[in-house]
Amino acid sequence: MAGTWFALALLPVSSQAAAALTLEEAWRLAEAANPALRNVQARLSAAEGELTDARSLLWNNPELSADRLRRSVPQPGLATEKQREWSAGLAQTFEIAGQQGYRREAAHQELVGLQATLQETRRQVRAEIEQRFVRVLALQLRIATEEEALKLVDNAAAAVRKRVAAGEDSRLDGNVALVEAERGRNQLAALQEQLTEARAELASALQLAPDHLPEVAGELMPAIPRYTLEELLAAARQRPQLRALELREAAAASRLGLERATVYPDVTVGINVGREGPGDTREKLVGVSLSLPLPLFRRNAAGIGRATTELTQAQIERQATERDVPAQVRALWRNVESLRARVKRLEDNVLTSLDQNQRLSATSYRAGEIGLLQLIVVNRQVLDGRRDLIEARSDLRLTTIALEAAAGWLPAGEAR
């Protein structure tokens, strides 16, 4: 009976709690409300606006000027003559050192890099949600196992109390049964507290209402892998995070080129027209102006220094990530293989024997062939074995999630 119950406990929880949250629903909620994703999406608007400005015909807007004068000209023996004069001008500043090209390249690279960052953030959020989901699922299974074990202990304690009352067992046996039952209740209460905390963390990541602590439904064991280590390493080289870092470095190089080109002065060309003089001899004026600032004192050293620092930091981060990601993938791959072997040993060699021991010990205890202490030892061993199996499956699932997230692995059919 106990072995049958444990097999049912390890089936998908969706068969037991139809209203519980599934992993796909959790992902959907996270992608709609996760603050990290929304923050990156908001930054896209700024990057798109910056690229629109950079693609304009000229970076500097033309300047329109207009003057209107009223001149009073005194004349000897005559009334003062009033003259109305006006002038208008149009000026345009031109960049002469290729600043426009650097600016457009930097804006384009920044936008594409931010789109890659959005893909990477979405994957990280999905991995984080799945990890929190698995922790809740594992604790639910642990609690179900502990509750079943507690029922067995309570049944044994009730039987011992009857035998103590009948004088068949000593008070020591009764006290041992009582202590074992209380230990089981204490363990169950501790797991309930951990489950509440894990459910609260999942609800926070999903931006659910504060009073809504979700229950989950799904498989604890990960799917059988359909990839090799070489395929994971190849996927890691195409990970959006690395692409985003490469584009960030390229954008920093373009901004450095822009800052260096800014040292060269911009040329401002203007044209002016106007009317001056008395009404009968009014003159029409047409002029062309050219202005060029002289970069003698301030040569944009601060801007060049900041851009150089930004480029150096981007290079360091990209090189460190390119070095660390393959090493992380290899280490997690070894851990997954070790955990998978451990789960297989527990399933093949331990679980069947534990179930047999529990049935045999219960039968022997009822027949008076073994004492209470031996029954408690067997039940505790069964509980520990089931607990070890759930923990091993949970660790395997969590490590698999970390491995696929580190490699940037995508399920079949999902676009990269």
KEVOTOR-468089 format. One record per residue (C-alpha): residue in three letters; z, y, x. Coordinates in steps of 0.02 Angstrom, whole numbers, plus 32768, in hexadecimal, padded with zeros to 4 digits. Each point is the difference from the previous one (the first is absolute). Example, Ala and Ser with C-alpha at 12.3 -4.5 7.8 and 13.67 -1.06 7.14 Angstrom:
2
{"Ala", {8186, 7F1F, 8267}}
{"Ser", {7FDF, 80AC, 8045}}
This chain:
416
{"Met", {8000, 8000, 8000}}
{"Ala", {8030, 807C, 8088}}
{"Gly", {7F63, 7FD9, 8064}}
{"Thr", {7F95, 801A, 7F66}}
{"Trp", {8054, 80A7, 7FDD}}
{"Phe", {7FE4, 803B, 80B3}}
{"Ala", {7F48, 7FD4, 7FF6}}
{"Leu", {7FF5, 8069, 7F62}}
{"Ala", {805D, 808F, 8054}}
{"Leu", {7F7C, 8009, 8088}}
{"Leu", {7F70, 8009, 7F84}}
{"Pro", {7FB5, 80AC, 7FDA}}
{"Val", {8083, 8069, 7FAD}}
{"Ser", {7F7A, 803D, 7F87}}
{"Ser", {8016, 7F5C, 7FA2}}
{"Gln", {80B8, 802B, 7FE7}}
{"Ala", {7FFB, 80BD, 7FE3}}
{"Ala", {7F60, 8038, 7FAE}}
{"Ala", {8038, 80B5, 7FF6}}
{"Ala", {8025, 800D, 80BA}}
{"Leu", {7F9C, 806E, 8076}}
{"Thr", {7F71, 7FAD, 805F}}
{"Leu", {7FC7, 8031, 80AD}}
{"Glu", {7F5A, 8043, 7FC1}}
{"Glu", {805A, 806F, 7F82}}
{"Ala", {8074, 803E, 808A}}
{"Trp", {7F6B, 802D, 806D}}
{"Arg", {7FB0, 805E, 7F71}}
{"Leu", {809E, 8064, 7FDE}}
{"Ala", {8016, 8027, 80B8}}
{"Glu", {7F4E, 803F, 8017}}
{"Ala", {8014, 8072, 7F6A}}
{"Ala", {80A7, 804D, 802F}}
{"Asn", {802E, 7FDD, 80B6}}
{"Pro", {802E, 80A6, 8057}}
{"Ala", {7FAF, 7FD0, 80A6}}
{"Leu", {7F5A, 7FDB, 7FAD}}
{"Arg", {8006, 809D, 7F96}}
{"Asn", {8026, 8068, 8099}}
{"Val", {7F67, 7FC1, 805E}}
{"Gln", {7F93, 8016, 7F65}}
{"Ala", {803C, 80B4, 7FF2}}
{"Arg", {7FD1, 8021, 80B6}}
{"Leu", {7F4F, 7FC8, 7FDA}}
{"Ser", {7FE3, 809B, 7F96}}
{"Ala", {802F, 8071, 8090}}
{"Ala", {7F8F, 7FA1, 8079}}
{"Glu", {7F6E, 8007, 7F86}}
{"Gly", {8017, 80BC, 7FEB}}
{"Glu", {8007, 8018, 80BC}}
{"Leu", {7F5E, 7F9F, 8015}}
{"Thr", {7FAC, 8068, 7F77}}
{"Asp", {8030, 80A0, 805A}}
{"Ala", {7FC6, 7FBC, 80A8}}
{"Arg", {7F55, 7FD1, 7FBA}}
{"Ser", {7FDD, 80B2, 7FC3}}
{"Leu", {7F6E, 805C, 804E}}
{"Leu", {8071, 8072, 8066}}
{"Trp", {80BB, 7FF7, 801E}}
{"Asn", {801D, 80BC, 7FF3}}
{"Asn", {7FD9, 805C, 7F60}}
{"Pro", {7F94, 809D, 8006}}
{"Glu", {805A, 80A6, 7FF1}}
{"Leu", {7FC2, 8089, 7F8D}}
{"Ser", {803A, 80B3, 801C}}
{"Ala", {7FDE, 80A0, 7FA1}}
{"Asp", {8035, 80B6, 801B}}
{"Arg", {7FED, 8099, 7F92}}
{"Leu", {8027, 80AD, 8044}}
{"Arg", {800D, 80AB, 7FB2}}
{"Arg", {7FE4, 8086, 8080}}
{"Ser", {8025, 80B9, 7FE6}}
{"Val", {7F91, 8070, 806E}}
{"Pro", {8036, 80B9, 8004}}
{"Gln", {7F6E, 807D, 8006}}
{"Pro", {8017, 80B7, 8032}}
{"Gly", {7FEE, 8071, 7F69}}
{"Leu", {7FDC, 7F6F, 7F8E}}
{"Ala", {8060, 7F82, 7F9B}}
{"Thr", {803B, 7F64, 805B}}
{"Glu", {7F7C, 7F79, 7FF5}}
{"Lys", {8035, 7F55, 7FC1}}
{"Gln", {7FA6, 7F6C, 804F}}
{"Arg", {8013, 7F4D, 7FC8}}
{"Glu", {7FD8, 7F7D, 8084}}
{"Trp", {8009, 7F43, 7FFF}}
{"Ser", {7FE5, 7F6C, 8071}}
{"Ala", {7FFC, 7F43, 7FEA}}
{"Gly", {8001, 7F72, 807C}}
{"Leu", {7FF5, 7F44, 800D}}
{"Ala", {8048, 7FA2, 8096}}
{"Gln", {7FFD, 7F47, 802D}}
{"Thr", {8060, 7FA8, 808A}}
{"Phe", {7FA9, 7F71, 805A}}
{"Glu", {804E, 7F76, 806A}}
{"Ile", {7F9D, 7FE6, 809E}}
{"Ala", {8052, 7F6B, 8058}}
{"Gly", {7FE4, 7F72, 7F84}}
{"Gln", {80A4, 8016, 7FA3}}
{"Gln", {7FAE, 7FD4, 7F5B}}
{"Gly", {7FCB, 7F54, 803D}}
{"Tyr", {80AC, 7FD8, 8046}}
{"Arg", {8051, 8038, 7F5E}}
{"Arg", {7F8E, 7F96, 7F93}}
{"Glu", {801A, 7F66, 806C}}
{"Ala", {80BD, 8015, 7FFE}}
{"Ala", {8004, 8016, 7F42}}
{"His", {7F8F, 7F6A, 7FE1}}
{"Gln", {8064, 7F90, 8076}}
{"Glu", {80A3, 8039, 7FB2}}
{"Leu", {7FC3, 7FD5, 7F51}}
{"Val", {7FBC, 7F54, 802E}}
{"Gly", {809E, 7FDC, 8063}}
{"Leu", {806B, 8031, 7F6B}}
{"Gln", {7F9B, 7F89, 7F92}}
{"Ala", {8025, 7F75, 807D}}
{"Thr", {80B7, 8034, 7FFE}}
{"Leu", {7FFF, 7FF0, 7F43}}
{"Gln", {7FBE, 7F4D, 800F}}
{"Glu", {8086, 7FD6, 8081}}
{"Thr", {8089, 8050, 7F96}}
{"Arg", {7FC8, 7F9E, 7F68}}
{"Arg", {800C, 7F5D, 8063}}
{"Gln", {80AA, 802D, 8044}}
{"Val", {803F, 802A, 7F52}}
{"Arg", {7FBE, 7F5B, 7FBC}}
{"Ala", {8054, 7FA1, 808F}}
{"Glu", {80A5, 805C, 7FE5}}
{"Ile", {7FFB, 7FDF, 7F44}}
{"Glu", {7FD9, 7F48, 801C}}
{"Gln", {8091, 7FEF, 807B}}
{"Arg", {807B, 804E, 7F86}}
{"Phe", {7FB7, 7F96, 7F74}}
{"Val", {801A, 7F60, 8067}}
{"Arg", {80B4, 802F, 8028}}
{"Val", {8026, 8012, 7F47}}
{"Leu", {7FA6, 7F5D, 7FD9}}
{"Ala", {805E, 7FA0, 8088}}
{"Leu", {80A8, 8042, 7FC4}}
{"Gln", {7FD6, 7FCD, 7F4D}}
{"Leu", {7FDD, 7F4F, 803C}}
{"Arg", {809E, 8000, 806A}}
{"Ile", {8068, 8034, 7F6A}}
{"Ala", {7FB1, 7F7A, 7F93}}
{"Thr", {802C, 7F7E, 8085}}
{"Glu", {80B2, 8041, 8010}}
{"Glu", {8018, 7FFE, 7F43}}
{"Glu", {7FCA, 7F4A, 7FF7}}
{"Ala", {8073, 7FD3, 8090}}
{"Leu", {808F, 805C, 7FAC}}
{"Lys", {7FE5, 7F9C, 7F61}}
{"Leu", {8011, 7F5F, 8064}}
{"Val", {809E, 803F, 8054}}
{"Asp", {804B, 8037, 7F5A}}
{"Asn", {7FDA, 7F55, 7FB4}}
{"Ala", {8053, 7FAB, 8095}}
{"Ala", {8096, 8075, 7FF4}}
{"Ala", {8014, 7FDA, 7F46}}
{"Ala", {7FFB, 7F47, 8024}}
{"Val", {8081, 8012, 808B}}
{"Arg", {8075, 8061, 7F8D}}
{"Lys", {7FFA, 7F72, 7F82}}
{"Arg", {8021, 7F80, 8088}}
{"Val", {808F, 8068, 8047}}
{"Ala", {804B, 800D, 7F52}}
{"Ala", {7FEF, 7F44, 7FEE}}
{"Gly", {8050, 7FE6, 80AA}}
{"Glu", {7F63, 7FB3, 804A}}
{"Asp", {7FE5, 808C, 8080}}
{"Ser", {8078, 806C, 8062}}
{"Arg", {801E, 80B9, 7FE8}}
{"Leu", {7FAC, 8018, 80A9}}
{"Asp", {7F5D, 7FC0, 7FB7}}
{"Gly", {8015, 8077, 7F6E}}
{"Asn", {801E, 8094, 8074}}
{"Val", {7F6A, 7FD2, 806C}}
{"Ala", {7F8F, 7FF9, 7F66}}
{"Leu", {8044, 80A8, 7FC4}}
{"Val", {7FE4, 8055, 80A8}}
{"Glu", {7F50, 7FBA, 800D}}
{"Ala", {7FD6, 8043, 7F53}}
{"Glu", {8043, 80AD, 802A}}
{"Arg", {7F9F, 8001, 80A2}}
{"Gly", {7F63, 7FDB, 7F9D}}
{"Arg", {8023, 808F, 7F88}}
{"Asn", {801F, 8076, 8091}}
{"Gln", {7F5C, 7FCF, 8051}}
{"Leu", {7FA5, 8018, 7F5B}}
{"Ala", {804D, 80AD, 7FE8}}
{"Ala", {7FCC, 8033, 80B0}}
{"Leu", {7F4D, 7FC9, 7FDE}}
{"Gln", {8000, 8060, 7F5C}}
{"Glu", {8032, 809D, 8061}}
{"Gln", {7F74, 7FE4, 807E}}
{"Leu", {7F85, 7FE5, 7F73}}
{"Thr", {8032, 80A3, 7FAC}}
{"Glu", {7FE5, 805C, 80A4}}
{"Ala", {7F57, 7FAD, 801D}}
{"Arg", {7FC7, 8026, 7F4F}}
{"Ala", {8035, 80B5, 8015}}
{"Glu", {7F9C, 800E, 80A1}}
{"Leu", {7F67, 7FB8, 7FA9}}
{"Ala", {8015, 8076, 7F6C}}
{"Ser", {800E, 8094, 8077}}
{"Ala", {7F60, 7FCF, 805A}}
{"Leu", {7FA7, 7FF1, 7F58}}
{"Gln", {8049, 80A6, 7FC1}}
{"Leu", {8049, 7FAB, 7F67}}
{"Ala", {8086, 804D, 7F93}}
{"Pro", {80AD, 7FFD, 8051}}
{"Asp", {8045, 7F8D, 7F79}}
{"His", {7F70, 7F84, 800F}}
{"Leu", {801F, 7F74, 807D}}
{"Pro", {7F6C, 7F89, 7FF8}}
{"Glu", {8003, 7F44, 8001}}
{"Val", {7F6C, 7FAF, 8056}}
{"Ala", {7F93, 7F67, 7FE7}}
{"Gly", {7F92, 7FA8, 807D}}
{"Glu", {7FEE, 7F7F, 808A}}
{"Leu", {8078, 8006, 8093}}
{"Met", {7F92, 7F9C, 8076}}
{"Pro", {7F6A, 805D, 8049}}
{"Ala", {7F51, 7FC2, 7FE0}}
{"Ile", {7FB4, 7F89, 807F}}
{"Pro", {7FB2, 806F, 8087}}
{"Arg", {7F42, 8007, 8009}}
{"Tyr", {7FF5, 8059, 80A7}}
{"Thr", {8017, 7FD9, 80B8}}
{"Leu", {8057, 8065, 8087}}
{"Glu", {7F57, 8038, 8044}}
{"Glu", {7FCD, 8040, 7F54}}
{"Leu", {80A3, 8060, 7FF0}}
{"Leu", {7FE9, 804F, 80AC}}
{"Ala", {7F4E, 8031, 7FD1}}
{"Ala", {803F, 804C, 7F5D}}
{"Ala", {8087, 805E, 8060}}
{"Arg", {7F7C, 8056, 806A}}
{"Gln", {7FB2, 8042, 7F5E}}
{"Arg", {80A6, 8033, 7FB3}}
{"Pro", {7FF8, 80AA, 7FA8}}
{"Gln", {8094, 803D, 8065}}
{"Leu", {7F9D, 7FEE, 80A3}}
{"Arg", {7F69, 8053, 7FB0}}
{"Ala", {806E, 8090, 7FC5}}
{"Leu", {8049, 8015, 80AF}}
{"Glu", {7F52, 8001, 804E}}
{"Leu", {7FC6, 8086, 7F86}}
{"Arg", {809F, 8063, 801D}}
{"Glu", {7FDD, 7FFE, 80BA}}
{"Ala", {7F4B, 8035, 7FE4}}
{"Ala", {8039, 808E, 7F8D}}
{"Ala", {807D, 8038, 8084}}
{"Ala", {7F74, 8002, 8083}}
{"Ser", {7F94, 8069, 7F8C}}
{"Arg", {808E, 807A, 7FE3}}
{"Leu", {801A, 800E, 80BC}}
{"Gly", {7F47, 802A, 8012}}
{"Leu", {8013, 8081, 7F76}}
{"Glu", {8096, 8051, 8055}}
{"Arg", {7FA4, 8008, 80A6}}
{"Ala", {7F66, 804A, 7FAC}}
{"Thr", {806E, 8083, 7FAE}}
{"Val", {8018, 804F, 80AB}}
{"Tyr", {7F4F, 8042, 7FF2}}
{"Pro", {7FFB, 809F, 7F97}}
{"Asp", {7FAD, 8009, 7F56}}
{"Val", {7F71, 807B, 7FED}}
{"Thr", {8003, 8075, 7F6A}}
{"Val", {7F5B, 804C, 7FC9}}
{"Gly", {7FFA, 8088, 7F7C}}
{"Ile", {7F84, 806F, 7FA9}}
{"Asn", {802C, 80A8, 7FB2}}
{"Val", {7FA4, 807B, 7F8F}}
{"Gly", {8038, 80AA, 7FC4}}
{"Arg", {7FD4, 80AF, 7FC6}}
{"Glu", {8042, 809D, 8053}}
{"Gly", {7FE0, 80B9, 7FFC}}
{"Pro", {7FDE, 8085, 7F7C}}
{"Gly", {7F9B, 7FD5, 7F67}}
{"Asp", {7F5E, 8055, 8038}}
{"Thr", {8004, 7FB8, 80B0}}
{"Arg", {805B, 7F5C, 7FDE}}
{"Glu", {7FEA, 7F81, 808B}}
{"Lys", {7FF0, 7F46, 7FE9}}
{"Leu", {805A, 7F9C, 8086}}
{"Val", {7FDF, 7F4A, 802F}}
{"Gly", {8063, 7FB0, 808C}}
{"Val", {801F, 7F58, 8051}}
{"Ser", {80A6, 7FD6, 8053}}
{"Leu", {8033, 7F78, 8079}}
{"Ser", {80B4, 7FDA, 8031}}
{"Leu", {8040, 7F82, 807E}}
{"Pro", {80BA, 7FED, 802B}}
{"Leu", {8026, 7FEA, 80B8}}
{"Pro", {806D, 7F66, 8023}}
{"Leu", {805E, 804C, 8091}}
{"Phe", {80B6, 7FE4, 7FD5}}
{"Arg", {8014, 7F7D, 7F78}}
{"Arg", {7F94, 7F65, 801C}}
{"Asn", {804A, 7F89, 7F7E}}
{"Ala", {806C, 7FA1, 807C}}
{"Ala", {807F, 7FD5, 7F79}}
{"Gly", {7F7C, 7FB7, 7F8B}}
{"Ile", {7FB0, 7F9B, 808B}}
{"Gly", {80AB, 7FBF, 8037}}
{"Arg", {802E, 7FC8, 7F4F}}
{"Ala", {7F58, 7FAB, 7FE8}}
{"Thr", {800F, 7FA8, 80A9}}
{"Thr", {80AE, 7FC1, 7FD2}}
{"Glu", {7FC1, 7FC2, 7F57}}
{"Leu", {7F70, 7FA2, 8054}}
{"Thr", {8074, 7FB1, 8081}}
{"Gln", {807A, 7FC7, 7F7A}}
{"Ala", {7F73, 7FB6, 7F98}}
{"Gln", {7FBE, 7FA1, 8098}}
{"Ile", {80AD, 7FBC, 8029}}
{"Glu", {801F, 7FC7, 7F4D}}
{"Arg", {7F55, 7FAB, 7FF2}}
{"Gln", {8013, 7FA6, 80A7}}
{"Ala", {80B0, 7FC6, 7FD6}}
{"Thr", {7FCC, 7FC1, 7F54}}
{"Glu", {7F68, 7FA4, 8046}}
{"Arg", {8072, 7FAB, 807C}}
{"Asp", {808F, 7FD8, 7F88}}
{"Val", {7FA1, 7FC2, 7F67}}
{"Pro", {7FB4, 7F62, 8050}}
{"Ala", {80A7, 7FD5, 804F}}
{"Gln", {8057, 8014, 7F58}}
{"Val", {7F7E, 7F93, 7FAA}}
{"Arg", {8014, 7F75, 8082}}
{"Ala", {80BE, 8003, 7FF4}}
{"Leu", {7FFF, 7FFB, 7F41}}
{"Trp", {7F7F, 7F74, 8002}}
{"Arg", {8075, 7F95, 806B}}
{"Asn", {8091, 8026, 7F8B}}
{"Val", {7F99, 7FD0, 7F67}}
{"Glu", {7FCE, 7F5A, 8050}}
{"Ser", {80B6, 7FDB, 802C}}
{"Leu", {803D, 802C, 7F51}}
{"Arg", {7F78, 7F99, 7FAD}}
{"Ala", {8033, 7F69, 8067}}
{"Arg", {80B7, 801E, 7FD5}}
{"Val", {7FDA, 8009, 7F45}}
{"Lys", {7F9C, 7F5F, 800A}}
{"Arg", {808F, 7FA5, 8058}}
{"Leu", {807B, 803A, 7F7D}}
{"Glu", {7F8F, 7FCD, 7F71}}
{"Asp", {7FD1, 7F57, 8048}}
{"Asn", {80A0, 7FC7, 8053}}
{"Val", {8093, 805D, 7FB3}}
{"Leu", {7FE1, 8027, 7F49}}
{"Thr", {7FDE, 7F4C, 7FC9}}
{"Ser", {8096, 7FBC, 805D}}
{"Leu", {8072, 8087, 7FBB}}
{"Asp", {7FCD, 7FDB, 7F4C}}
{"Gln", {801E, 7F46, 801C}}
{"Asn", {80AA, 8023, 804E}}
{"Gln", {8034, 806C, 7F6D}}
{"Arg", {7FD2, 7F7C, 7F80}}
{"Leu", {8054, 7F75, 8064}}
{"Ser", {809E, 8065, 801F}}
{"Ala", {8012, 802E, 7F47}}
{"Thr", {7FEC, 7F4A, 7FCE}}
{"Ser", {807A, 7FC5, 8087}}
{"Tyr", {8081, 8083, 7FD0}}
{"Arg", {7FFC, 7FCD, 7F49}}
{"Ala", {8012, 7F4B, 8037}}
{"Gly", {8094, 802C, 806E}}
{"Glu", {7FA8, 7FCA, 80A0}}
{"Ile", {8013, 80AA, 8055}}
{"Gly", {8081, 8089, 7FF3}}
{"Leu", {7FF3, 80B6, 7FCF}}
{"Leu", {7FF4, 803E, 80B4}}
{"Gln", {7F69, 7F92, 8022}}
{"Leu", {7FAE, 803E, 7F5F}}
{"Ile", {801F, 80B5, 8031}}
{"Val", {7FB7, 7FE3, 80AE}}
{"Val", {7F62, 7FB4, 7FB7}}
{"Asn", {7FEC, 8089, 7F7D}}
{"Arg", {801B, 8086, 8083}}
{"Gln", {7F7F, 7FAD, 8071}}
{"Val", {7F84, 7FFB, 7F6F}}
{"Leu", {801E, 80B8, 7FDA}}
{"Asp", {7FEE, 8030, 80B7}}
{"Gly", {7F5E, 7F9E, 800E}}
{"Arg", {7FB4, 8053, 7F67}}
{"Arg", {803B, 80A9, 803F}}
{"Asp", {7FAF, 7FDE, 80A9}}
{"Leu", {7F5C, 7FD3, 7FAC}}
{"Ile", {7FFC, 809D, 7F96}}
{"Glu", {802A, 806C, 8097}}
{"Ala", {7F7B, 7FAA, 806A}}
{"Arg", {7F7C, 801A, 7F78}}
{"Ser", {8036, 80B4, 7FED}}
{"Asp", {7FF8, 801F, 80BC}}
{"Leu", {7F54, 7FAE, 8007}}
{"Arg", {7FBF, 806F, 7F73}}
{"Leu", {8048, 809F, 804C}}
{"Thr", {7FBC, 7FD8, 80AD}}
{"Thr", {7F55, 7FD7, 7FB7}}
{"Ile", {7FFF, 80AA, 7FA9}}
{"Ala", {802D, 8055, 80A4}}
{"Leu", {7F78, 7F9F, 805C}}
{"Glu", {7F76, 802D, 7F86}}
{"Ala", {803A, 80B5, 7FFC}}
{"Ala", {8000, 800B, 80BE}}
{"Ala", {7F50, 7FB8, 8009}}
{"Gly", {7FC0, 8066, 7F6D}}
{"Trp", {7FC6, 7F5F, 7FAF}}
{"Leu", {7FAD, 800F, 7F56}}
{"Pro", {7FFA, 7F7A, 7F7A}}
{"Ala", {7F54, 7FBA, 7FDB}}
{"Gly", {7F99, 8075, 7F94}}
{"Glu", {8061, 809E, 8029}}
{"Ala", {7F9A, 8088, 8053}}
{"Arg", {8031, 8038, 80AC}}
